[in-house]
Amino acid sequence: MAAVLVGLLSGTGCIRRRLTIRSNPPGARVFIDRQEIGVTPVSTAYTYYATRTIELTKDGYEPLTVQQTFDPPWYQYPGLDFITENLVPGEQRDERAVEFQLIPQQVVPAQTIVDRAEQLRVQAGHGQFVVPPGR
């Protein structure tokens, strides 16, 4: 009887969770919740479902920070998760993939920056300050 019980329990299931992050163009450094996980395309295992902060950086492109929510599948809802992880035989995989489009960084000419600084200096000297539209 004990051998049957051990045999049944040794064949119980488990959930393998994997997240893959891709970027266009590839080669961006990826941070999840401020921990670096690698360069796109990159995959990592995770333990729990939540809203994660995903950051991508690449030279020549604007940095990107996204709050990405990963909801559990139906078989991972509280109560059912105990059954699927401990009593259902076999391995189940929950693989998620997200892709991000990186925006090229716009280079502002040095003279434009100098002109804007001079304009702000003059405005500050006159006691006025106007924020340009789109800033």
VOFILUM-400473 format. One record per residue: residue number from 1; residue in three letters; chain; x, y, z of N, C-alpha, C in turn. Coordinates in Angstrom, 3 decimals. Layout:
N
{site NUM "ALA" "A" {X Y Z} {X Y Z} {X Y Z}}
...
This chain:
135
{site 1 "MET" "A" {0.823 -1.198 0.000} {0.000 0.000 0.000} {0.864 1.258 0.000}}
{site 2 "ALA" "A" {1.936 1.246 0.824} {2.823 2.399 0.888} {3.516 2.620 -0.447}}
{site 3 "ALA" "A" {3.877 1.539 -1.123} {4.548 1.654 -2.418} {3.621 2.285 -3.453}}
{site 4 "VAL" "A" {2.334 1.964 -3.400} {1.369 2.540 -4.324} {1.219 4.039 -4.060}}
{site 5 "LEU" "A" {1.146 4.411 -2.793} {1.024 5.822 -2.424} {2.252 6.620 -2.873}}
{site 6 "VAL" "A" {3.435 6.083 -2.649} {4.671 6.744 -3.084} {4.700 6.867 -4.600}}
{site 7 "GLY" "A" {4.279 5.839 -5.286} {4.242 5.871 -6.751} {3.289 6.927 -7.278}}
{site 8 "LEU" "A" {2.129 7.041 -6.639} {1.163 8.054 -7.066} {1.677 9.462 -6.817}}
{site 9 "LEU" "A" {2.282 9.673 -5.646} {2.765 11.008 -5.308} {3.989 11.408 -6.117}}
{site 10 "SER" "A" {4.803 10.459 -6.511} {5.998 10.795 -7.283} {5.651 11.190 -8.713}}
{site 11 "GLY" "A" {4.487 10.824 -9.166} {4.065 11.162 -10.516} {3.168 12.385 -10.565}}
{site 12 "THR" "A" {3.132 13.169 -9.498} {2.246 14.328 -9.473} {2.760 15.406 -10.403}}
{site 13 "GLY" "A" {1.883 16.330 -10.703} {2.197 17.351 -11.690} {2.970 18.530 -11.144}}
{site 14 "CYS" "A" {3.336 19.367 -12.073} {3.968 20.627 -11.731} {3.705 21.606 -12.871}}
{site 15 "ILE" "A" {3.882 22.877 -12.563} {3.686 23.934 -13.543} {5.044 24.567 -13.835}}
{site 16 "ARG" "A" {5.394 24.658 -15.097} {6.621 25.343 -15.520} {6.194 26.660 -16.158}}
{site 17 "ARG" "A" {6.639 27.758 -15.564} {6.296 29.084 -16.073} {7.526 29.700 -16.739}}
{site 18 "ARG" "A" {7.327 30.227 -17.949} {8.450 30.806 -18.688} {7.975 32.065 -19.406}}
{site 19 "LEU" "A" {8.779 33.122 -19.319} {8.482 34.391 -19.968} {9.576 34.688 -20.987}}
{site 20 "THR" "A" {9.167 34.983 -22.221} {10.104 35.354 -23.274} {9.837 36.797 -23.672}}
{site 21 "ILE" "A" {10.912 37.583 -23.743} {10.804 38.986 -24.130} {11.615 39.193 -25.400}}
{site 22 "ARG" "A" {10.948 39.798 -26.384} {11.599 40.113 -27.653} {11.482 41.617 -27.891}}
{site 23 "SER" "A" {12.413 42.151 -28.660} {12.326 43.558 -29.033} {12.661 43.705 -30.501}}
{site 24 "ASN" "A" {12.124 44.756 -31.082} {12.453 45.092 -32.459} {13.060 46.479 -32.440}}
{site 25 "PRO" "A" {14.342 46.626 -32.679} {15.329 45.625 -33.043} {15.774 44.809 -31.825}}
{site 26 "PRO" "A" {16.313 43.619 -32.064} {16.811 42.799 -30.953} {18.095 43.395 -30.374}}
{site 27 "GLY" "A" {18.511 42.866 -29.243} {19.758 43.311 -28.622} {19.574 44.314 -27.505}}
{site 28 "ALA" "A" {18.358 44.501 -27.016} {18.109 45.436 -25.913} {18.337 44.732 -24.581}}
{site 29 "ARG" "A" {18.918 45.442 -23.625} {19.079 44.901 -22.269} {17.720 44.947 -21.582}}
{site 30 "VAL" "A" {17.389 43.851 -20.890} {16.073 43.719 -20.265} {16.223 43.619 -18.752}}
{site 31 "PHE" "A" {15.400 44.414 -18.057} {15.319 44.369 -16.604} {13.873 44.074 -16.237}}
{site 32 "ILE" "A" {13.674 43.109 -15.355} {12.343 42.835 -14.825} {12.399 43.114 -13.331}}
{site 33 "ASP" "A" {11.537 44.033 -12.899} {11.521 44.461 -11.495} {12.939 44.828 -11.032}}
{site 34 "ARG" "A" {13.627 45.590 -11.894} {14.974 46.129 -11.641} {16.084 45.091 -11.581}}
{site 35 "GLN" "A" {15.815 43.876 -12.001} {16.858 42.848 -12.070} {17.128 42.535 -13.537}}
{site 36 "GLU" "A" {18.397 42.631 -13.924} {18.748 42.367 -15.317} {18.628 40.870 -15.594}}
{site 37 "ILE" "A" {17.935 40.552 -16.706} {17.803 39.138 -17.050} {18.530 38.775 -18.334}}
{site 38 "GLY" "A" {18.982 39.774 -19.111} {19.729 39.464 -20.322} {19.424 40.424 -21.451}}
{site 39 "VAL" "A" {19.730 39.973 -22.669} {19.582 40.771 -23.881} {18.575 40.079 -24.795}}
{site 40 "THR" "A" {17.680 40.865 -25.388} {16.629 40.293 -26.231} {17.194 39.640 -27.473}}
{site 41 "PRO" "A" {16.560 38.543 -27.892} {15.463 37.822 -27.233} {15.975 37.045 -26.029}}
{site 42 "VAL" "A" {15.210 37.067 -24.938} {15.635 36.425 -23.698} {14.426 35.771 -23.033}}
{site 43 "SER" "A" {14.674 34.639 -22.375} {13.624 33.933 -21.640} {14.068 33.739 -20.206}}
{site 44 "THR" "A" {13.087 33.706 -19.311} {13.370 33.471 -17.903} {12.184 32.750 -17.269}}
{site 45 "ALA" "A" {12.467 31.970 -16.255} {11.404 31.304 -15.497} {10.866 32.288 -14.457}}
{site 46 "TYR" "A" {9.618 32.109 -14.071} {9.053 32.922 -13.004} {8.163 32.062 -12.127}}
{site 47 "THR" "A" {7.920 32.537 -10.918} {7.209 31.738 -9.933} {5.753 32.150 -9.773}}
{site 48 "TYR" "A" {5.479 33.449 -9.786} {4.124 33.902 -9.489} {3.640 34.891 -10.544}}
{site 49 "TYR" "A" {2.317 35.036 -10.621} {1.678 35.948 -11.559} {1.509 37.289 -10.881}}
{site 50 "ALA" "A" {1.768 38.359 -11.619} {1.685 39.694 -11.035} {1.849 40.725 -12.136}}
{site 51 "THR" "A" {1.832 41.989 -11.742} {2.189 43.071 -12.637} {3.676 43.319 -12.455}}
{site 52 "ARG" "A" {4.415 43.243 -13.546} {5.872 43.389 -13.508} {6.284 44.663 -14.221}}
{site 53 "THR" "A" {7.359 45.273 -13.734} {7.957 46.414 -14.414} {9.042 45.878 -15.340}}
{site 54 "ILE" "A" {8.852 46.076 -16.636} {9.808 45.612 -17.635} {10.471 46.839 -18.252}}
{site 55 "GLU" "A" {11.797 46.859 -18.210} {12.561 47.973 -18.772} {13.480 47.444 -19.866}}
{site 56 "LEU" "A" {13.521 48.154 -20.992} {14.421 47.810 -22.085} {15.281 49.020 -22.412}}
{site 57 "THR" "A" {16.582 48.780 -22.592} {17.494 49.848 -22.985} {18.380 49.345 -24.113}}
{site 58 "LYS" "A" {18.645 50.246 -25.055} {19.543 49.920 -26.178} {20.117 51.234 -26.677}}
{site 59 "ASP" "A" {21.426 51.240 -26.923} {22.074 52.440 -27.445} {21.411 52.880 -28.735}}
{site 60 "GLY" "A" {21.138 54.176 -28.826} {20.521 54.730 -30.027} {19.009 54.679 -30.021}}
{site 61 "TYR" "A" {18.409 54.146 -28.941} {16.953 54.038 -28.835} {16.475 54.598 -27.508}}
{site 62 "GLU" "A" {15.244 55.081 -27.506} {14.652 55.595 -26.276} {14.485 54.454 -25.278}}
{site 63 "PRO" "A" {14.798 54.697 -23.996} {14.529 53.653 -23.005} {13.011 53.426 -22.901}}
{site 64 "LEU" "A" {12.639 52.201 -22.621} {11.224 51.843 -22.555} {10.940 51.178 -21.221}}
{site 65 "THR" "A" {9.930 51.673 -20.518} {9.497 51.075 -19.257} {8.005 50.797 -19.360}}
{site 66 "VAL" "A" {7.618 49.548 -19.075} {6.228 49.114 -19.219} {5.805 48.357 -17.963}}
{site 67 "GLN" "A" {4.581 48.606 -17.511} {3.961 47.807 -16.451} {3.147 46.727 -17.157}}
{site 68 "GLN" "A" {3.617 45.498 -17.095} {2.976 44.382 -17.802} {2.326 43.444 -16.791}}
{site 69 "THR" "A" {1.028 43.202 -16.952} {0.304 42.307 -16.054} {0.255 40.907 -16.641}}
{site 70 "PHE" "A" {0.581 39.934 -15.811} {0.499 38.529 -16.194} {-0.552 37.877 -15.304}}
{site 71 "ASP" "A" {-1.715 37.608 -15.892} {-2.810 36.985 -15.159} {-2.649 35.474 -15.176}}
{site 72 "PRO" "A" {-3.062 34.808 -14.112} {-2.943 33.343 -14.089} {-3.971 32.694 -15.007}}
{site 73 "PRO" "A" {-3.630 31.536 -15.567} {-4.633 30.773 -16.315} {-5.654 30.195 -15.332}}
{site 74 "TRP" "A" {-6.763 29.714 -15.850} {-7.855 29.244 -14.989} {-7.399 28.178 -14.006}}
{site 75 "TYR" "A" {-6.475 27.312 -14.394} {-6.056 26.219 -13.521} {-5.076 26.665 -12.426}}
{site 76 "GLN" "A" {-4.780 27.959 -12.377} {-3.904 28.485 -11.333} {-4.635 29.397 -10.358}}
{site 77 "TYR" "A" {-5.968 29.427 -10.438} {-6.729 30.203 -9.468} {-6.622 29.546 -8.096}}
{site 78 "PRO" "A" {-6.674 30.340 -7.032} {-6.564 29.773 -5.677} {-7.569 28.645 -5.462}}
{site 79 "GLY" "A" {-7.093 27.567 -4.926} {-7.902 26.367 -4.706} {-7.623 25.343 -5.793}}
{site 80 "LEU" "A" {-7.815 25.765 -7.055} {-7.507 24.867 -8.170} {-6.003 24.663 -8.319}}
{site 81 "ASP" "A" {-5.219 25.680 -7.948} {-3.768 25.567 -8.120} {-3.185 24.422 -7.291}}
{site 82 "PHE" "A" {-3.725 24.192 -6.124} {-3.233 23.083 -5.299} {-3.446 21.750 -6.018}}
{site 83 "ILE" "A" {-4.613 21.604 -6.615} {-4.936 20.358 -7.307} {-4.030 20.176 -8.525}}
{site 84 "THR" "A" {-3.910 21.225 -9.365} {-3.130 21.078 -10.597} {-1.637 20.931 -10.327}}
{site 85 "GLU" "A" {-1.141 21.518 -9.259} {0.293 21.424 -8.979} {0.666 20.177 -8.188}}
{site 86 "ASN" "A" {-0.287 19.593 -7.469} {0.066 18.487 -6.590} {-0.612 17.156 -6.908}}
{site 87 "LEU" "A" {-1.779 17.190 -7.522} {-2.523 15.953 -7.711} {-2.673 15.526 -9.163}}
{site 88 "VAL" "A" {-2.612 16.446 -10.095} {-2.745 16.103 -11.509} {-1.380 15.657 -12.020}}
{site 89 "PRO" "A" {-1.300 14.442 -12.576} {0.007 13.950 -13.047} {0.467 14.692 -14.302}}
{site 90 "GLY" "A" {1.775 14.718 -14.471} {2.367 15.333 -15.662} {2.790 16.772 -15.416}}
{site 91 "GLU" "A" {3.435 17.303 -16.429} {3.932 18.666 -16.348} {3.106 19.560 -17.249}}
{site 92 "GLN" "A" {2.722 20.723 -16.733} {2.019 21.706 -17.540} {2.930 22.904 -17.727}}
{site 93 "ARG" "A" {2.874 23.488 -18.915} {3.721 24.645 -19.211} {2.846 25.870 -19.453}}
{site 94 "ASP" "A" {3.259 26.964 -18.850} {2.616 28.248 -19.079} {3.697 29.172 -19.647}}
{site 95 "GLU" "A" {3.692 29.301 -20.969} {4.716 30.097 -21.632} {4.101 31.396 -22.132}}
{site 96 "ARG" "A" {4.695 32.505 -21.711} {4.222 33.828 -22.114} {5.306 34.491 -22.955}}
{site 97 "ALA" "A" {4.888 35.263 -23.933} {5.836 36.000 -24.767} {5.299 37.416 -24.969}}
{site 98 "VAL" "A" {6.180 38.395 -24.817} {5.822 39.786 -25.084} {6.881 40.380 -26.009}}
{site 99 "GLU" "A" {6.426 41.262 -26.891} {7.330 41.887 -27.846} {7.155 43.399 -27.776}}
{site 100 "PHE" "A" {8.278 44.103 -27.847} {8.269 45.554 -27.746} {8.952 46.170 -28.955}}
{site 101 "GLN" "A" {8.388 47.277 -29.422} {8.975 48.041 -30.522} {9.742 49.211 -29.912}}
{site 102 "LEU" "A" {11.043 49.271 -30.160} {11.858 50.361 -29.640} {11.824 51.537 -30.616}}
{site 103 "ILE" "A" {11.824 52.742 -30.070} {11.767 53.965 -30.870} {13.167 54.557 -30.955}}
{site 104 "PRO" "A" {13.633 54.858 -32.177} {14.968 55.457 -32.306} {15.059 56.777 -31.532}}
{site 105 "GLN" "A" {16.197 56.978 -30.913} {16.427 58.186 -30.143} {16.618 59.358 -31.102}}
{site 106 "GLN" "A" {15.964 60.474 -30.818} {16.102 61.646 -31.665} {17.251 62.495 -31.132}}
{site 107 "VAL" "A" {18.183 62.795 -32.008} {19.338 63.598 -31.629} {19.001 65.062 -31.869}}
{site 108 "VAL" "A" {19.057 65.829 -30.807} {18.795 67.258 -30.903} {20.125 67.956 -31.170}}
{site 109 "PRO" "A" {20.196 68.759 -32.202} {21.448 69.459 -32.490} {21.885 70.329 -31.307}}
{site 110 "ALA" "A" {23.187 70.401 -31.085} {23.736 71.162 -29.956} {23.307 72.619 -30.009}}
{site 111 "GLN" "A" {23.257 73.208 -31.207} {22.888 74.620 -31.315} {21.447 74.851 -30.849}}
{site 112 "THR" "A" {20.558 73.898 -31.094} {19.173 74.017 -30.623} {19.123 74.061 -29.103}}
{site 113 "ILE" "A" {19.936 73.249 -28.449} {19.985 73.230 -26.983} {20.539 74.541 -26.454}}
{site 114 "VAL" "A" {21.588 75.042 -27.090} {22.190 76.319 -26.665} {21.192 77.453 -26.850}}
{site 115 "ASP" "A" {20.493 77.476 -27.981} {19.493 78.520 -28.235} {18.374 78.470 -27.198}}
{site 116 "ARG" "A" {17.918 77.285 -26.869} {16.847 77.126 -25.866} {17.332 77.587 -24.491}}
{site 117 "ALA" "A" {18.562 77.262 -24.132} {19.119 77.696 -22.851} {19.213 79.215 -22.784}}
{site 118 "GLU" "A" {19.644 79.827 -23.857} {19.744 81.294 -23.896} {18.369 81.937 -23.764}}
{site 119 "GLN" "A" {17.392 81.339 -24.429} {16.025 81.851 -24.346} {15.507 81.759 -22.906}}
{site 120 "LEU" "A" {15.769 80.647 -22.227} {15.339 80.494 -20.832} {16.054 81.484 -19.923}}
{site 121 "ARG" "A" {17.334 81.738 -20.192} {18.100 82.692 -19.382} {17.507 84.090 -19.507}}
{site 122 "VAL" "A" {17.145 84.478 -20.723} {16.550 85.804 -20.946} {15.199 85.891 -20.247}}
{site 123 "GLN" "A" {14.378 84.838 -20.369} {13.057 84.831 -19.723} {13.196 84.906 -18.204}}
{site 124 "ALA" "A" {14.154 84.184 -17.651} {14.358 84.202 -16.201} {14.797 85.586 -15.752}}
{site 125 "GLY" "A" {15.595 86.278 -16.555} {16.044 87.639 -16.214} {14.905 88.627 -16.204}}
{site 126 "HIS" "A" {13.876 88.369 -16.979} {12.706 89.256 -17.026} {11.598 88.798 -16.084}}
{site 127 "GLY" "A" {11.835 87.738 -15.340} {10.835 87.245 -14.388} {9.699 86.492 -15.033}}
{site 128 "GLN" "A" {9.876 86.037 -16.250} {8.818 85.273 -16.914} {9.387 83.938 -17.380}}
{site 129 "PHE" "A" {8.527 82.997 -17.402} {8.947 81.670 -17.859} {7.762 81.043 -18.569}}
{site 130 "VAL" "A" {7.986 80.652 -19.802} {6.924 80.036 -20.603} {7.388 78.631 -20.992}}
{site 131 "VAL" "A" {6.561 77.650 -20.669} {6.870 76.278 -21.052} {6.391 76.061 -22.477}}
{site 132 "PRO" "A" {7.297 75.676 -23.382} {6.864 75.467 -24.776} {5.908 74.290 -24.863}}
{site 133 "PRO" "A" {5.002 74.323 -25.862} {4.051 73.216 -26.024} {4.796 71.894 -26.260}}
{site 134 "GLY" "A" {4.204 70.845 -25.742} {4.790 69.519 -25.915} {5.907 69.205 -24.931}}
{site 135 "ARG" "A" {6.114 70.027 -23.936} {7.175 69.781 -22.945} {6.597 69.468 -21.599}}
